[in-house]
């Protein structure tokens, strides 16, 4: 009797282990994938306000401005209106200029690339279905709203890469070096989606980045660490394929 009871208990436990995940999987599903492009203008306060870029072009200076960033994302639905997703972008900008120091002329170029990778928590304002429908409405596809708004927050990781080159004319001192690193940040975003055709949507996304990274700045005799702000507004469009 005890043997049969033990066997039934083990069978119930094993069945529960295999049956449990299937219930969760029924609630979690791939909601959409998307590709797009946005314009992001990070502050980059150190580079634009206190760095060697101010000496470029006979002291007139040069600045890293905003740039177009291609993006890709996927979204997984959790419950009605609530989803999580992953998003990645690639931002790149360069400046160059001529510098004259002590009668020596040199040409410098600085390239900064940033890959923001974010984990998004998003809430979509889904329009509630009508309580009653006619026979004609029951047999037809539900009418899509003109726009579907959403809001969200992200935890992001920023991967930074710097390429610097210096070409000295008629003298020694030419340099070519690369630095890389990463740091965490936060993003907040709002947006709206518009259905184009079946399963294909156009989305407008506006988000604000809150983050920074530490930049090691080397001179001939020493090195310092400077904080570089990544704060800035991003806005863009994406094409989204929805699966449900």
N, C-alpha and C positions, 0 to 999 in steps of 0.2 A: 504494500500500500504506500509506504514511504517512498519507495523507488519510483512508483508511478507519479506521485505528487511532485517529486523532484524533477522528473522528466518534463512534466507539464509546465512547471515554473520556469525551467530553462528555456523551453520552447516559446513561452510567452515573452520572456525577456529578449530573446533573439528576434522574435517577430516584431517587438516594439522598436528595437534598434533599427531594423530595416524599414519599418513602416513610418517611423517618425520623420526622417528626412524627406520622404516623398510628400508629406503634408506641407513642409516648409517650401520645397521646390515648386509646389503648385502656386504659392503666393509670390515667389520671386521669379521674374522673367525678364529676358532681354527686351527692353522697350524701344530703343532706337540707336542708330549710329549716324554720325554726321561729319561733314567736312566743311570748312569755311575759311574766312580770312577776316582779320580785324586790325584796327589801328590802335597801337599801344604806345603811350608816351610816358615812360618811367622818368622819375625825377633825375636820377643820376647826379645828385647835387655835387658830390666831390669832383667828378670829371668835368662838369660844366662850370664850376665856380672856384675851384681851388687847385686844379691840377696843371700839368705841363701844357695842356691844350690851350691855355690862355696865352702862351708864347707863340703859338703858330701864326703864320702869315704876318710877319713883321709886327707882332704884338697885338694884332687885331683879334686874335683868338679864333677858336673853332669850337662848335658845340655838337654833342650827340642829341639829335632830335628824335621825334617819334618815327615809327616805321610800321609797315604792313607786316603782320604776322600770320602765316598759315596755321590752322588749327584742325585737330581731329578729336572726336569724342564719342563715347558710348554711354548709354543710360540703362540702368536696371531698375524696373519697377518693384516697389516693396508693397505698398498698400495704395488705395485710391488717392491719387494726388501726390503721394510721397515717393521719391526715388533717390537713388544714389548714382553717381557716374564718375567716369575718369575722363580727363581732358589734358591734352598736351599741345604746346605751341612752339614755334621757333622764331625768335626775334633776333635781328642782326643789324648792326649799323657801324659805319666806319667814318673816320675823319683823318685828314692828312694836311700837312702844311710844311712850309720851309721855316727854319729857325737859324738865326745867325748869332753865335756866341764867341766873343773875343776874336773876331775876324774869320772864324771857321763857319762855313756854311754846311748845313745838313738838312736832309729831307726825312721827315718822320711820318709814319702811318700807324694809327691805332684802330683796331677792330674789336668790338665787343659783341658777343653772342650770348643770348639767354634762352634757356629752355625751361619754361614754367610747366610743371606737372602738378595737376590738382585733383583732389578727391572732393567731388561736389555733393552736397546734400540739398535737394531741390524740392520745392512744393509748387505744384501746378494747380491753378484755380480751375477745377473741372466743373463745367456747368451741370447741374443736377438734371436728371431725366424727368420729363413730365409724369405726374402721377397717373394720368389716364390718357389713353390714345384711342383714335378711331381705328376702324378696320384697315383703312387705307394707310394710315401712319404706321400701324403695326407691321405691315408687309413691306415697307420701304426702308431705305438706309437712313439713319438719324441725320438730321441736318447739322453740319459743322458750324460752330460759332465763327464769327468774322475774325476774331483774334482770341487766343488763349494765353493769358498772362501767367508769369511764374516769378518766384523769388528764390534766393538760395544763398548759401555760404559755403566756402571751400577752405580746406587746409591744403597749402601748396608747398612744393619744394622747387627752388630755383637753382638750376645748374648753370654756372657762369664760366665763360671762357674768354680770355683776353689774348690777343695777338698784337705784339708791338715790334715794329722794325724801325731802324735808324740807319740811314745811308749818309756817311760823311764824305764830302767832296774833297779829294786831294789830301786826305789825312786818315789816320787810324781812328778807331772808335765806333765802327759800324756795329750794330746790335740787332739781333733777332731773337725774341723770346716769347714764350707762351706761359700763361698762368691759368689755373682752373680751380674751382671750388664750388660749394653749394651752401644753401641755407634755407630755413623754413619761413613761411609767411602765411597770410590770410587773405582771402578774397571775399567780397560780397557782391552779389549780382542780381539784376532784374532783367526781364525780357518778355518777349511775346512770340507766339508761333502763329503762322497762317498756312492753312492747307492749300496746296496748289492743285494736285491731283491725288488720286488714291495712293495712300501711304507716303507721299512726298510732301514735305512741309518746308517752309522758309521761316527761319528764326532770326530775330534781332536780339542780340545779347549785349548788355552794358554791364561792366564790372569794374570795381575799384580794387587795386592791388595795395596791400599793406605789408611791406617787407623791406629787408635790407641785407647787405652782406659786407664782410670785412675784406678790404683790399690791402695787400702788402705793397708798399711803395718803396722802391730801392733808390738810393743815391750812391755816389762814389764812395762815401764813407760810412753810411748808416742806412737803416731801413725803419719805416714807421708803418703803423696800421691805421687805415682810414675807413670810416663807415660810409657806405654808399647806399643811398635810399633808392628803393624800387617802387616807392609810392607813385601811383599814377592811374589815370583813367584809360580804360580799354573799351572800344565799341566795335562791333562787327556783325556780319551776316553769315549764316551757315545754311546749307541744304541738309535736311534731316530725313532719313528713311525710318518710318515707324512700323513696328511689327505687331502692335496691338493698340 
